[in-house]
Amino acid sequence: MRNSRWLAFLLFFLNTSMVLGYYYEKGAVYTLTKCPGYYCGRHLIEYGNETKWSACGSCPRGSRVNSSWACTDCNNSPSIYDWMYLLFMVLLGLLTQWYSIDIIAPSSHFSMKTFGMHLSALLETFLSATLTLLIHQPYGLLSLRSCAVEQLSDWYTVLHNPNPNYEEVLHCAQEAVYPLYSIVFVHYGLSVLMIFSIRPLVNKMFQSKGHSASRPIYAALYLFPILALIHGVMAGLIYYAFPSVIILLSLMSHAFHFASRTDQSWRALLYDTVSCVHNLVVVVGHWALHGFGLIALTLWLQPQQLAAILTLVPLPTVLYIALSRFTDPGKFHSD
């Protein structure tokens, strides 16, 4: 009687372990069996003259585990939202360079030397992004093979290494969102290389010398490692939040641009915007960024309302110019 109870308890323990997912076959196997954790899988290996499934571990680069615990190649095409995320990361590097050039520029007037540095940054970013696409699969084409993003944890697989039965930690960290994570590092690295290759030639062409030419280069050497660090830590959060972030930043930058004008009357604001090429380019650039964020957010949430929402792009400019006379600080001080 007592032995039968112990046997029943042992069977219950084994069944419970299997249900909880702690029981799995270790080492290479001939028949595909389950693996613990979310990202541990098996891939085919040559074992002598035979083919076996590998021990549970991380999938090779360019593949991720499926529902059957087999590592499958990433053969999907990035979605429109994925492409917009990659474009946002490219624009982030370009806009930080443009901003540093405007800050370091010797005067507030838009000169040909400043235009040359802006043009150089745009050319460097374009060549870097193009080359980054060409060296990723499929090689030589401006397209990508990728794995679909399913959840936030796909960006942080290193935080999901299982410890079955508290015996050993299975290191299954991998790029489950291949290549959306690593491709940004490649682009930033190539951007730095392009700066050293192209910027000196453009500065020589536009006769830009001294600190006004060298300081933007030094600033970029600080900015790109900072952007790479932010991406390495917050890539998953940025992926889901970048539409809202770019809308908020464009609104803040838009308001700062108009608030820096001395005359806050609507006539002066409208005249300065239309008559000055630099101000007009800044406003149109903010419209483009605002529209980019609205498109990304709408495609993610309600794509059927995209056309109606795009009509809101000029709204911040119209509201600021129309309501500026009610918010002029000079009127509050005079009262």
C-alpha positions as CSV (number, residue, x, y, z in Angstrom):
1,M,0.0,0.0,0.0
2,R,2.8,2.4,1.0
3,N,4.8,1.6,-2.1
4,S,1.8,2.3,-4.4
5,R,1.4,5.7,-2.7
6,W,5.0,6.5,-3.4
7,L,4.7,5.3,-7.0
8,A,1.6,7.5,-7.5
9,F,3.4,10.5,-5.9
10,L,6.3,9.9,-8.2
11,L,4.1,9.7,-11.3
12,F,2.3,12.9,-10.2
13,F,5.6,14.7,-9.8
14,L,6.8,13.7,-13.2
15,N,3.6,14.6,-14.9
16,T,3.6,18.0,-13.1
17,S,7.2,18.6,-14.2
18,M,6.2,17.9,-17.8
19,V,3.2,20.2,-17.6
20,L,5.3,23.0,-16.2
21,G,7.8,22.7,-19.0
22,Y,10.8,21.7,-16.9
23,Y,11.2,18.2,-18.5
24,Y,13.0,18.1,-21.8
25,E,15.5,15.9,-23.5
26,K,19.0,17.2,-23.2
27,G,21.6,17.0,-25.9
28,A,21.1,16.2,-29.6
29,V,18.1,14.2,-30.5
30,Y,16.8,12.4,-33.6
31,T,13.2,13.5,-33.2
32,L,12.3,17.1,-32.6
33,T,11.2,17.6,-29.0
34,K,10.3,20.6,-26.9
35,C,12.7,23.1,-25.3
36,P,12.1,25.2,-22.2
37,G,11.7,29.0,-22.4
38,Y,10.4,31.2,-25.1
39,Y,13.4,31.4,-27.4
40,C,15.3,28.1,-27.0
41,G,15.1,25.9,-30.1
42,R,16.8,23.2,-32.0
43,H,18.4,23.3,-35.5
44,L,19.6,20.5,-37.8
45,I,23.3,19.5,-37.5
46,E,25.4,16.9,-39.1
47,Y,26.3,14.1,-36.7
48,G,28.7,11.8,-38.5
49,N,26.8,10.4,-41.4
50,E,23.4,11.3,-39.9
51,T,21.4,14.4,-39.3
52,K,20.2,15.2,-35.8
53,W,18.5,18.0,-34.0
54,S,20.9,20.0,-31.9
55,A,20.6,20.5,-28.1
56,C,18.3,23.3,-26.9
57,G,19.9,26.7,-27.3
58,S,19.9,29.9,-29.3
59,C,19.0,29.8,-33.0
60,P,21.6,30.7,-35.6
61,R,21.7,34.3,-36.8
62,G,18.9,35.0,-39.3
63,S,16.5,32.5,-37.8
64,R,14.2,32.2,-34.8
65,V,12.3,29.4,-33.0
66,N,8.8,28.5,-34.1
67,S,6.0,26.9,-32.2
68,S,7.5,23.5,-32.8
69,W,10.8,24.5,-31.2
70,A,12.6,24.3,-34.5
71,C,14.8,27.2,-35.7
72,T,13.4,28.5,-39.0
73,D,15.0,31.0,-41.3
74,C,13.7,34.6,-41.4
75,N,12.2,34.8,-44.8
76,N,9.5,37.5,-44.2
77,S,9.6,40.9,-45.6
78,P,9.5,43.9,-43.2
79,S,6.1,45.4,-42.7
80,I,5.5,49.1,-43.6
81,Y,5.7,49.8,-39.9
82,D,9.1,48.1,-39.7
83,W,10.4,50.2,-42.6
84,M,9.1,53.4,-40.9
85,Y,10.9,52.4,-37.7
86,L,14.2,51.9,-39.6
87,L,13.6,55.2,-41.4
88,F,13.1,56.9,-38.0
89,M,16.4,55.6,-36.7
90,V,18.1,56.9,-39.9
91,L,16.4,60.3,-39.5
92,L,17.4,60.4,-35.9
93,G,21.1,60.4,-36.8
94,L,20.6,62.9,-39.6
95,L,18.5,65.3,-37.5
96,T,21.0,65.3,-34.6
97,Q,23.8,66.1,-37.1
98,W,21.7,69.0,-38.6
99,Y,20.9,70.3,-35.2
100,S,24.6,70.2,-34.1
101,I,25.5,72.0,-37.3
102,D,23.0,74.8,-36.6
103,I,24.2,75.2,-33.0
104,I,27.8,75.3,-34.0
105,A,27.3,77.6,-37.0
106,P,29.2,80.9,-36.5
107,S,26.1,83.0,-37.2
108,S,22.4,82.7,-37.2
109,H,22.2,83.4,-40.9
110,F,22.0,80.5,-43.3
111,S,25.3,80.7,-45.3
112,M,26.6,78.5,-48.1
113,K,29.1,76.9,-45.8
114,T,26.3,75.8,-43.4
115,F,24.3,74.6,-46.4
116,G,27.3,72.6,-47.5
117,M,27.6,70.8,-44.1
118,H,23.9,70.1,-44.2
119,L,24.2,68.7,-47.7
120,S,27.2,66.6,-46.7
121,A,25.3,65.1,-43.7
122,L,22.4,64.2,-45.9
123,L,24.6,62.6,-48.5
124,E,26.5,60.6,-45.8
125,T,23.3,59.4,-44.3
126,F,21.9,58.4,-47.7
127,L,25.0,56.4,-48.7
128,S,25.3,54.8,-45.3
129,A,21.6,53.6,-45.4
130,T,21.9,52.4,-49.0
131,L,25.1,50.5,-48.2
132,T,23.6,49.0,-45.1
133,L,20.7,47.5,-47.1
134,L,23.0,46.2,-49.8
135,I,25.2,44.2,-47.3
136,H,22.2,42.5,-45.7
137,Q,20.3,39.5,-47.1
138,P,19.3,39.4,-49.9
139,Y,22.7,40.7,-50.7
140,G,23.0,43.5,-53.3
141,L,19.3,44.4,-53.2
142,L,17.5,47.3,-51.5
143,S,15.3,44.9,-49.6
144,L,15.5,42.9,-46.4
145,R,14.7,39.4,-45.1
146,S,13.4,39.7,-41.6
147,C,11.6,38.0,-38.7
148,A,8.3,39.4,-37.7
149,V,8.1,41.3,-34.4
150,E,5.5,39.5,-32.2
151,Q,6.0,41.0,-28.8
152,L,8.2,43.4,-26.7
153,S,10.3,40.5,-25.3
154,D,11.5,39.7,-28.8
155,W,13.9,42.7,-28.4
156,Y,15.2,41.5,-25.1
157,T,15.8,37.8,-25.4
158,V,18.8,38.0,-23.1
159,L,16.3,38.5,-20.3
160,H,14.5,35.3,-21.0
161,N,17.2,32.6,-20.6
162,P,15.4,29.7,-18.8
163,N,16.8,27.8,-15.8
164,P,15.0,24.5,-16.0
165,N,14.8,22.7,-12.6
166,Y,17.3,25.3,-11.3
167,E,20.1,23.1,-12.7
168,E,21.7,25.2,-15.4
169,V,20.9,28.3,-17.4
170,L,20.3,27.8,-21.1
171,H,21.7,30.7,-22.9
172,C,19.2,31.2,-25.7
173,A,19.7,35.0,-26.4
174,Q,19.4,35.7,-30.1
175,E,18.2,38.4,-32.4
176,A,14.6,37.3,-32.7
177,V,13.7,40.5,-34.6
178,Y,16.5,39.9,-37.2
179,P,17.8,42.3,-38.6
180,L,15.9,45.2,-37.1
181,Y,18.2,45.3,-34.0
182,S,21.7,44.8,-35.5
183,I,21.1,46.8,-38.7
184,V,20.9,50.1,-36.8
185,F,24.4,49.5,-35.3
186,V,25.7,48.8,-38.8
187,H,24.2,52.0,-40.1
188,Y,25.6,54.1,-37.4
189,G,29.0,52.6,-37.8
190,L,28.9,53.3,-41.6
191,S,27.7,56.8,-40.9
192,V,30.9,57.5,-38.9
193,L,33.0,56.0,-41.7
194,M,31.2,58.2,-44.3
195,I,31.8,61.3,-42.2
196,F,35.6,60.8,-42.4
197,S,35.3,60.0,-46.1
198,I,33.0,62.7,-47.4
199,R,32.9,65.6,-45.0
200,P,36.4,66.8,-45.6
201,L,35.8,66.9,-49.4
202,V,32.6,68.8,-49.0
203,N,34.2,71.3,-46.6
204,K,37.0,71.8,-49.1
205,M,34.5,72.4,-51.9
206,F,32.6,75.0,-49.9
207,Q,35.8,76.5,-48.4
208,S,34.7,75.7,-44.9
209,K,37.7,75.8,-42.5
210,G,38.5,76.2,-38.8
211,H,36.3,75.3,-35.9
212,S,33.1,75.8,-37.8
213,A,34.1,72.8,-40.0
214,S,35.7,70.6,-37.5
215,R,33.3,70.9,-34.5
216,P,30.3,69.3,-36.3
217,I,32.6,66.3,-37.0
218,Y,33.6,66.0,-33.4
219,A,30.0,66.4,-32.3
220,A,29.0,63.5,-34.6
221,L,31.7,61.3,-33.1
222,Y,29.9,61.8,-29.7
223,L,26.4,61.7,-31.0
224,F,26.5,58.3,-32.8
225,P,27.9,56.3,-29.9
226,I,25.2,57.9,-27.7
227,L,22.5,57.0,-30.2
228,A,23.9,53.4,-30.4
229,L,23.8,53.1,-26.6
230,I,20.3,54.3,-26.5
231,H,19.3,51.9,-29.2
232,G,21.0,49.0,-27.5
233,V,19.1,49.5,-24.3
234,M,15.7,50.9,-25.5
235,A,15.3,49.4,-29.0
236,G,12.1,47.6,-28.2
237,L,10.5,50.6,-26.4
238,I,11.5,52.9,-29.3
239,Y,10.0,50.4,-31.8
240,Y,6.5,50.7,-30.2
241,A,6.8,54.4,-29.1
242,F,8.5,56.2,-32.0
243,P,5.3,57.5,-33.7
244,S,4.3,59.2,-30.5
245,V,7.8,60.4,-29.8
246,I,8.3,62.0,-33.2
247,I,4.9,63.7,-33.0
248,L,5.7,65.1,-29.6
249,L,9.2,66.2,-30.5
250,S,8.1,67.8,-33.8
251,L,5.4,69.8,-31.9
252,M,7.9,71.0,-29.3
253,S,10.5,71.9,-31.8
254,H,7.9,73.6,-33.9
255,A,6.7,75.7,-31.0
256,F,10.4,76.6,-30.1
257,H,11.1,77.7,-33.6
258,F,8.2,80.2,-33.6
259,A,8.8,81.3,-30.0
260,S,12.3,82.3,-30.8
261,R,11.0,85.1,-33.1
262,T,11.1,88.6,-31.6
263,D,7.8,89.8,-33.0
264,Q,5.0,87.4,-32.0
265,S,2.2,89.1,-34.0
266,W,0.6,86.9,-36.5
267,R,1.5,89.1,-39.4
268,A,5.2,89.0,-38.5
269,L,5.2,85.3,-37.9
270,L,3.5,84.7,-41.3
271,Y,5.8,87.1,-43.1
272,D,9.0,85.7,-41.6
273,T,8.0,82.2,-42.5
274,V,7.1,83.0,-46.1
275,S,9.9,85.5,-46.9
276,C,12.8,83.7,-45.3
277,V,13.9,80.5,-47.1
278,H,15.5,79.0,-44.0
279,N,12.3,79.5,-41.9
280,L,10.2,78.1,-44.7
281,V,12.4,75.0,-44.9
282,V,12.3,74.5,-41.2
283,V,8.5,74.7,-41.1
284,V,8.1,72.3,-44.1
285,G,10.5,70.0,-42.4
286,H,8.4,70.0,-39.2
287,W,5.3,69.3,-41.3
288,A,7.1,66.3,-42.9
289,L,8.2,65.0,-39.5
290,H,4.7,65.5,-38.0
291,G,3.1,63.7,-41.0
292,F,5.6,60.9,-40.7
293,G,4.6,60.3,-37.1
294,L,0.9,60.5,-37.9
295,I,1.3,58.0,-40.7
296,A,3.2,55.6,-38.5
297,L,0.7,55.9,-35.6
298,T,-2.3,55.6,-37.9
299,L,-1.0,52.6,-39.8
300,W,-0.4,50.8,-36.4
301,L,-3.8,51.7,-35.0
302,Q,-6.4,52.7,-37.6
303,P,-5.1,52.6,-41.1
304,Q,-8.5,53.3,-42.6
305,Q,-8.5,56.9,-41.3
306,L,-5.1,57.8,-42.7
307,A,-6.3,60.3,-45.3
308,A,-8.4,62.2,-42.8
309,I,-5.7,62.4,-40.2
310,L,-3.1,63.7,-42.7
311,T,-5.2,66.9,-43.0
312,L,-4.0,67.7,-39.4
313,V,-0.4,68.2,-40.4
314,P,-0.5,72.0,-40.9
315,L,-2.7,72.5,-37.8
316,P,0.1,73.2,-35.3
317,T,1.4,76.0,-37.5
318,V,-2.0,77.5,-38.1
319,L,-2.9,77.4,-34.4
320,Y,0.3,79.0,-33.2
321,I,0.1,81.9,-35.7
322,A,-3.6,82.4,-35.0
323,L,-3.3,82.3,-31.2
324,S,0.1,83.9,-30.7
325,R,-1.4,87.3,-29.9
326,F,-3.2,85.8,-26.9
327,T,0.0,84.2,-25.5
328,D,2.5,87.0,-26.0
329,P,4.4,87.4,-22.7
330,G,4.8,91.1,-23.2
331,K,1.1,91.6,-22.8
332,F,1.1,89.8,-19.4
333,H,4.0,91.9,-18.2
334,S,2.3,95.1,-19.3
335,D,-1.0,94.3,-17.5
